[in-house]
Amino acid sequence: MSVRECVERVQARIRAAAEAAGRDSAGITLVAATKVQTSETIREAIAAGITCCGENRVQEFNAHWKDNAYEGAKVHFIGHLQRNKVKYLVGKVDLIESVDSLPLLDAIENRAEKLGVVQDILIEVNVGGEASKSGVEPEQLPALLEMAAKLPGVRVRGLMAIPPAAQEPGGNLEYFRRMYQLFVDMREKIVDNKNTMDILSMGMSGDFEDAIACGATQVRVGTALFGKRPPMRSNG
Ligand SMILES: *Cc1c(COP(=O)(O)O)cnc(C)c1O
């Protein structure tokens, strides 16, 4: 199947899932997870209707950026981010989805101030409580959000989560429900961020319909758009 056919198929599935949940699909953004894809494939996806690309690795982002591969679409950073690489992203990407610590938040703030920009971010939540995963614990969320509210160079737009790999269909519903509840709670509690907490990023190829049923405003899809990826290192 061509990239175009895959994009159309995934878009149709998103519309169907939104309809089944009584939601407007216009409120759900499909983020194409473009890790390991070439600039050419990214251009193909954008030509087929992709409006937002999600990159995992700074190195790949830099290469595609130089290539102008993202022209016509937004770019999000969705991978694990090291503080010393913040400088490559701030002011360039539309959203950094994977902010998972106070030091990282500070590094983004410093860079944003230096450039005179406001960087949109999401806080990544370790909703499954897995030792191997990044993301803040749900209990740490209020403190981190309060801190972020004081930083002029960052604007928290919402939350992101990568739940544990589901063992059976529907296996992540409980995590998606928990994330939605956290999202609602934080939006209400954290007055300073009230007007900007509008993104809940969750759901991937195997479970984005469930995520939409639970209130995701953004799904990150790779395999269903581009096919199976070769095995890769987990980080970078
Ligand atoms: C790769 C990736 C995705 C997409 O995963 P698929 O299962 O291929 O759809 C989503 N989110 C993040 C953070 C990823 O790294």
The ligand as a Gaussian input file, in Angstrom:
#p B3LYP/6-31G(d) Opt

LIG

0 1
 C        7.392000       5.425000      17.226000
 C        6.531000       6.182000      18.139000
 C        5.151000       6.237000      17.958000
 C        4.436000       5.477000      16.863000
 O        4.491000       4.105000      17.100000
 P        3.752000       3.073000      16.111000
 O        3.450000       1.923000      16.991000
 O        4.721000       2.748000      15.040000
 O        2.552000       3.734000      15.605000
 C        4.420000       7.026000      18.822000
 N        4.983000       7.701000      19.835000
 C        6.306000       7.673000      20.039000
 C        6.882000       8.455000      21.174000
 C        7.112000       6.907000      19.213000
 O        8.419000       6.865000      19.447000

